[in-house]
Amino acid sequence: MIPKTMQAVVKALAAPGVEIRVVPVPEPGPGEVLVRVSAASVCGTDLHIYQWDPWAQGRIQPPLIPGHEFAGAVAAVGSGVTTVKEGDFVSAEMHVACGKCLQCRTGLAHVCQHVRILGVDANGAFASYAIIPESNIWKLSPAIPHDYASLLDPLGNAVHTVLAGPIAAKTVAITGCGAIGLFSIAVAKACGAARVYAIEVNAHRRGVATQMGADLALDPAEDHIEEQILEATGGTGVDVLLEMSGHPRAMAQGFSLLRTGGRASLLGIPSRPVELDFARDIIFKGATVQGINGRKMFETWFQMEALLAAGKLHLEPVITHRLKLNDFAQAMQLLQSGEAIKVILKPE
């Protein structure tokens, strides 16, 4: 029996903060799926929305239910839905592509020029129930833990970045060990990377990086990283750079570690334009440089589900807190303080 009302986090006003409200449970329309949310995880984007920073002010149109990382069970389906049924265990790709632009029509829907993001441009999953287009629903193996299933959005970013080129038997440097950087360590090791070097300023996250399988976790402020990694790689540098921080200094350092002919896959988003020495770091180095955006639809989803279902990825060290949905403000405080990496919220 689906209730008439539900608990939800609501960005009600164009100002800092959110409200915990009781709102009507939405009804699925044609081609839509109503999901009973069992777990939703918090992202840095949610912190931007909560703080009402310049990005949020330019993008978010209140009132809005945020949240774009979740898992749950199908509660009801709209007319025409054929691929899932009530009770199915699901998550979803929350980037809703238009299906009509050049990118969508050439297999690049993950960089759709007219993308809408649920939890950003339309109501998301910080609620007891969420409406998702059937085309974006991802039916999951029951073998995958529910909490892990709520992490598929950031895990997908990691899988996309790691597998954007050859990784088996490669040496890898990961700059920035937030959640996606930490997931990338586990993915790279699961896919056969020879050695993974994690570079992170936060001591707690360096400890978690080791738990995730990093062979060496280094502090860029103190550890003479270039010397250590050049020595460890016989003077050549790493085969692969996975840049997850978006910090100008980390990006420059990452390129200094990359060997001639290596691959640099860039996911971290700088807050301002970054200066690089293109001649030294890219052209004369013969580097392959890739911008990584989101997850491939839906190649990445098949890859990460296969890794999870096979038990190849241990994600537990990244989950630092589990809270009730109405403790959302506490989750934001934990993220702001640096104590938290991934916070999972449970609706009532």
C-alpha positions as CSV (number, residue, x, y, z in Angstrom):
1,M,0.0,0.0,0.0
2,I,1.5,3.3,-1.1
3,P,0.9,6.1,1.3
4,K,-0.5,9.5,0.3
5,T,2.3,11.5,1.8
6,M,6.1,11.1,2.3
7,Q,9.1,12.7,4.0
8,A,11.3,14.8,1.7
9,V,14.3,17.1,1.8
10,V,13.1,20.3,0.1
11,K,15.1,23.2,-1.2
12,A,12.2,25.6,-0.7
13,L,13.8,29.0,-1.0
14,A,16.6,30.7,-2.9
15,A,18.7,30.9,0.2
16,P,21.1,28.6,2.2
17,G,19.6,25.6,3.9
18,V,16.8,23.1,3.2
19,E,13.5,22.0,4.9
20,I,12.3,18.6,5.9
21,R,8.7,18.5,4.7
22,V,5.8,16.1,4.4
23,V,4.8,16.2,0.8
24,P,2.4,14.2,-1.5
25,V,3.7,11.0,-2.9
26,P,4.0,11.5,-6.7
27,E,2.1,9.3,-9.1
28,P,4.0,7.8,-12.1
29,G,2.8,8.9,-15.5
30,P,3.2,7.1,-18.8
31,G,6.7,5.6,-19.1
32,E,7.5,6.5,-15.5
33,V,8.5,4.4,-12.5
34,L,7.8,5.2,-8.8
35,V,10.6,3.9,-6.6
36,R,10.5,3.4,-2.8
37,V,13.9,4.8,-1.8
38,S,15.8,2.5,0.6
39,A,19.1,4.4,0.6
40,A,20.3,7.7,-0.9
41,S,23.9,9.0,-0.7
42,V,25.1,12.6,-0.5
43,C,27.2,14.2,-3.1
44,G,29.2,17.4,-3.2
45,T,26.6,18.8,-5.6
46,D,24.0,18.5,-2.7
47,L,26.4,20.6,-0.5
48,H,26.5,23.3,-3.2
49,I,22.7,23.3,-3.3
50,Y,22.5,23.4,0.5
51,Q,25.0,26.3,0.8
52,W,23.4,28.2,-2.1
53,D,26.7,29.1,-3.6
54,P,27.1,30.9,-7.0
55,W,26.7,27.6,-9.0
56,A,23.5,26.7,-7.2
57,Q,22.1,30.3,-7.6
58,G,22.7,30.0,-11.4
59,R,21.2,26.5,-11.8
60,I,18.7,25.6,-9.2
61,Q,15.0,26.6,-9.4
62,P,13.3,26.1,-6.0
63,P,11.2,24.4,-4.8
64,L,13.3,21.3,-5.5
65,I,13.8,17.8,-3.9
66,P,17.5,17.3,-4.4
67,G,19.4,13.9,-4.4
68,H,20.7,12.0,-7.4
69,E,22.4,8.9,-5.8
70,F,20.0,6.2,-4.6
71,A,18.6,2.7,-4.6
72,G,15.3,1.2,-3.8
73,A,12.4,-1.0,-4.9
74,V,9.8,-0.4,-7.6
75,A,6.6,0.6,-5.9
76,A,4.4,1.3,-9.0
77,V,4.7,1.8,-12.7
78,G,3.0,4.0,-15.2
79,S,1.3,2.9,-18.4
80,G,3.6,1.5,-21.0
81,V,6.3,0.4,-18.6
82,T,7.6,-3.1,-19.6
83,T,11.1,-3.6,-18.2
84,V,10.5,-3.5,-14.5
85,K,7.7,-4.5,-12.1
86,E,6.7,-3.9,-8.6
87,G,9.3,-5.1,-6.1
88,D,12.3,-5.0,-8.5
89,F,15.5,-3.7,-6.9
90,V,16.7,-0.7,-8.9
91,S,18.9,2.4,-9.1
92,A,18.9,4.9,-11.9
93,E,21.1,7.0,-14.2
94,M,19.9,10.5,-13.2
95,H,21.2,12.3,-16.2
96,V,18.2,12.3,-18.6
97,A,19.4,12.7,-22.1
98,C,17.2,14.3,-24.8
99,G,17.7,11.5,-27.3
100,K,17.6,13.9,-30.2
101,C,20.9,15.9,-30.3
102,L,24.0,14.9,-32.3
103,Q,25.7,13.5,-29.2
104,C,22.7,11.3,-28.3
105,R,22.3,10.1,-31.9
106,T,26.0,9.1,-32.2
107,G,26.3,7.1,-29.0
108,L,27.5,9.9,-26.7
109,A,24.3,10.5,-24.6
110,H,26.5,11.0,-21.5
111,V,27.5,14.4,-23.0
112,C,24.0,15.2,-24.3
113,Q,23.8,19.0,-24.9
114,H,20.3,19.2,-23.5
115,V,20.7,16.9,-20.4
116,R,18.4,17.3,-17.4
117,I,19.6,16.0,-14.1
118,L,17.1,14.6,-11.6
119,G,17.9,16.1,-8.2
120,V,19.3,19.3,-9.9
121,D,16.9,20.3,-12.7
122,A,13.9,18.3,-11.5
123,N,12.9,16.5,-8.3
124,G,15.3,13.8,-7.1
125,A,15.7,11.1,-4.5
126,F,16.1,12.7,-1.0
127,A,12.6,11.5,-0.2
128,S,10.7,8.3,0.6
129,Y,9.6,7.9,-3.0
130,A,11.0,9.2,-6.4
131,I,9.7,9.3,-9.9
132,I,12.2,8.1,-12.6
133,P,11.7,7.7,-16.4
134,E,11.8,4.0,-17.3
135,S,14.5,4.7,-19.8
136,N,16.8,5.7,-16.9
137,I,15.9,2.9,-14.5
138,W,18.6,0.3,-13.9
139,K,17.4,-3.1,-12.6
140,L,20.0,-4.6,-10.2
141,S,21.1,-8.0,-9.1
142,P,19.8,-8.7,-5.6
143,A,23.4,-9.8,-4.7
144,I,24.5,-6.1,-4.6
145,P,24.1,-4.5,-1.1
146,H,21.5,-1.7,-1.0
147,D,24.0,0.8,0.4
148,Y,26.5,0.0,-2.4
149,A,23.7,0.3,-5.0
150,S,23.1,3.9,-3.8
151,L,26.7,4.7,-4.8
152,L,26.4,3.8,-8.4
153,D,26.4,7.4,-9.7
154,P,29.9,8.2,-8.3
155,L,31.1,4.7,-8.7
156,G,30.2,5.0,-12.4
157,N,32.3,8.1,-12.7
158,A,35.2,6.2,-11.3
159,V,34.6,3.2,-13.6
160,H,34.3,5.5,-16.7
161,T,37.5,7.3,-15.8
162,V,39.6,4.2,-15.0
163,L,38.4,2.2,-18.1
164,A,38.7,5.1,-20.6
165,G,41.9,3.4,-21.7
166,P,44.0,0.3,-21.0
167,I,44.5,-0.3,-17.2
168,A,45.7,-3.9,-16.8
169,A,49.4,-4.1,-15.8
170,K,49.7,-0.3,-15.8
171,T,51.1,2.1,-13.1
172,V,48.5,4.6,-12.1
173,A,48.6,7.9,-10.2
174,I,45.3,9.2,-8.8
175,T,45.3,12.9,-7.7
176,G,42.5,13.7,-5.3
177,C,41.0,11.0,-3.0
178,G,37.4,12.1,-2.5
179,A,34.8,9.5,-2.9
180,I,35.3,9.1,-6.7
181,G,39.1,9.0,-6.4
182,L,38.8,6.4,-3.7
183,F,36.5,4.3,-5.8
184,S,38.9,4.6,-8.7
185,I,41.6,2.9,-6.6
186,A,39.4,-0.1,-6.0
187,V,38.3,-0.2,-9.7
188,A,41.9,0.1,-11.0
189,K,43.1,-2.7,-8.7
190,A,40.1,-4.9,-9.6
191,C,40.9,-4.4,-13.3
192,G,44.5,-5.4,-13.0
193,A,46.5,-2.2,-12.5
194,A,50.1,-3.1,-11.5
195,R,50.5,-0.3,-8.9
196,V,48.3,2.6,-7.8
197,Y,49.7,5.7,-6.2
198,A,47.1,7.9,-4.4
199,I,47.9,11.5,-3.9
200,E,45.8,13.4,-1.3
201,V,46.3,16.2,1.2
202,N,43.8,14.9,3.8
203,A,45.4,12.4,6.2
204,H,42.1,10.6,6.9
205,R,41.5,10.1,3.2
206,R,45.0,8.8,2.6
207,G,44.3,6.2,5.3
208,V,41.1,5.2,3.4
209,A,43.0,5.1,0.2
210,T,45.3,2.4,1.6
211,Q,42.2,0.5,2.8
212,M,40.9,0.7,-0.8
213,G,44.0,-0.9,-2.1
214,A,46.5,1.9,-3.0
215,D,50.1,0.6,-3.0
216,L,51.3,4.0,-1.8
217,A,49.3,7.0,-0.4
218,L,51.3,10.2,-0.5
219,D,50.9,13.7,0.9
220,P,51.7,16.2,-1.9
221,A,52.7,18.8,0.6
222,E,55.4,16.7,2.3
223,D,56.4,13.5,0.5
224,H,58.6,14.6,-2.5
225,I,56.1,12.8,-4.7
226,E,57.9,13.3,-8.0
227,E,61.1,11.7,-6.6
228,Q,59.3,8.8,-5.0
229,I,57.2,7.9,-8.0
230,L,60.0,8.4,-10.6
231,E,62.1,6.1,-8.5
232,A,59.3,3.5,-8.2
233,T,58.7,3.6,-11.9
234,G,62.3,3.2,-13.0
235,G,62.5,6.9,-13.9
236,T,59.8,6.8,-16.5
237,G,56.7,8.1,-14.6
238,V,53.2,6.5,-14.4
239,D,51.4,5.0,-17.4
240,V,48.0,6.6,-16.4
241,L,47.0,9.8,-14.6
242,L,43.5,9.9,-13.1
243,E,42.9,13.5,-12.1
244,M,40.0,13.7,-9.6
245,S,40.7,16.9,-7.7
246,G,40.2,19.8,-10.1
247,H,42.9,21.6,-8.1
248,P,45.4,23.5,-10.4
249,R,48.4,22.4,-8.4
250,A,47.4,18.8,-8.3
251,M,46.7,18.8,-12.1
252,A,50.2,20.3,-12.8
253,Q,51.8,17.7,-10.4
254,G,49.8,14.9,-12.1
255,F,51.2,15.8,-15.5
256,S,54.7,16.0,-14.1
257,L,54.3,12.3,-13.0
258,L,52.9,11.1,-16.3
259,R,55.3,9.3,-18.5
260,T,56.0,10.2,-22.2
261,G,53.2,8.6,-24.2
262,G,50.9,8.1,-21.2
263,R,47.2,8.7,-20.7
264,A,45.7,11.5,-18.6
265,S,42.0,11.1,-17.8
266,L,40.6,14.3,-16.2
267,L,37.4,14.2,-14.1
268,G,38.0,16.8,-11.4
269,I,36.4,20.2,-12.2
270,P,38.5,23.3,-11.5
271,S,36.8,26.3,-10.0
272,R,38.6,28.6,-12.4
273,P,40.7,28.4,-15.6
274,V,43.9,26.4,-15.2
275,E,47.3,27.1,-16.7
276,L,49.3,24.2,-18.1
277,D,52.5,24.1,-20.1
278,F,51.0,22.4,-23.2
279,A,54.4,22.1,-24.9
280,R,56.0,20.3,-22.0
281,D,53.1,18.4,-20.5
282,I,51.1,17.4,-23.5
283,I,52.6,18.0,-27.0
284,F,56.3,17.0,-26.5
285,K,55.1,14.3,-24.1
286,G,52.8,12.8,-26.7
287,A,50.2,12.4,-24.0
288,T,46.6,11.3,-24.6
289,V,44.4,13.7,-22.6
290,Q,40.7,12.9,-22.0
291,G,37.9,14.9,-20.5
292,I,35.6,12.6,-18.6
293,N,32.0,13.5,-17.9
294,G,29.6,11.3,-16.0
295,R,28.9,7.7,-17.0
296,K,28.6,6.2,-20.4
297,M,24.9,5.3,-21.1
298,F,24.8,2.5,-20.5
299,E,28.1,0.7,-21.0
300,T,29.5,2.0,-17.7
301,W,26.5,0.6,-15.9
302,F,27.1,-2.9,-17.2
303,Q,30.7,-2.7,-16.2
304,M,30.2,-1.6,-12.6
305,E,27.3,-4.0,-12.0
306,A,29.5,-6.8,-13.2
307,L,32.3,-5.8,-10.9
308,L,30.0,-5.5,-7.9
309,A,28.0,-8.7,-8.6
310,A,31.3,-10.6,-8.8
311,G,32.4,-9.2,-5.4
312,K,35.4,-7.4,-7.0
313,L,34.8,-4.1,-5.2
314,H,34.9,-3.5,-1.5
315,L,33.4,0.0,-1.0
316,E,32.7,0.0,2.7
317,P,35.7,2.1,3.8
318,V,34.3,5.1,1.8
319,I,31.0,5.0,3.7
320,T,31.8,7.0,6.7
321,H,28.3,7.7,8.1
322,R,24.8,6.4,7.9
323,L,22.0,8.8,9.0
324,K,18.3,9.2,8.8
325,L,17.0,11.4,6.0
326,N,15.7,14.0,8.5
327,D,19.4,14.4,9.7
328,F,20.2,16.0,6.4
329,A,21.7,19.1,8.0
330,Q,24.0,17.0,10.1
331,A,25.2,15.3,6.9
332,M,26.0,18.7,5.4
333,Q,28.0,19.6,8.5
334,L,30.0,16.4,8.3
335,L,30.8,17.0,4.7
336,Q,31.8,20.6,5.4
337,S,34.1,19.6,8.3
338,G,35.9,17.0,6.2
339,E,35.0,14.2,8.6
340,A,32.7,12.5,6.1
341,I,33.4,11.0,2.7
342,K,30.2,9.3,1.8
343,V,27.1,9.8,3.9
344,I,24.1,7.4,3.3
345,L,20.7,8.6,4.2
346,K,17.8,6.3,5.1
347,P,14.2,7.6,4.6
348,E,11.7,6.9,7.4
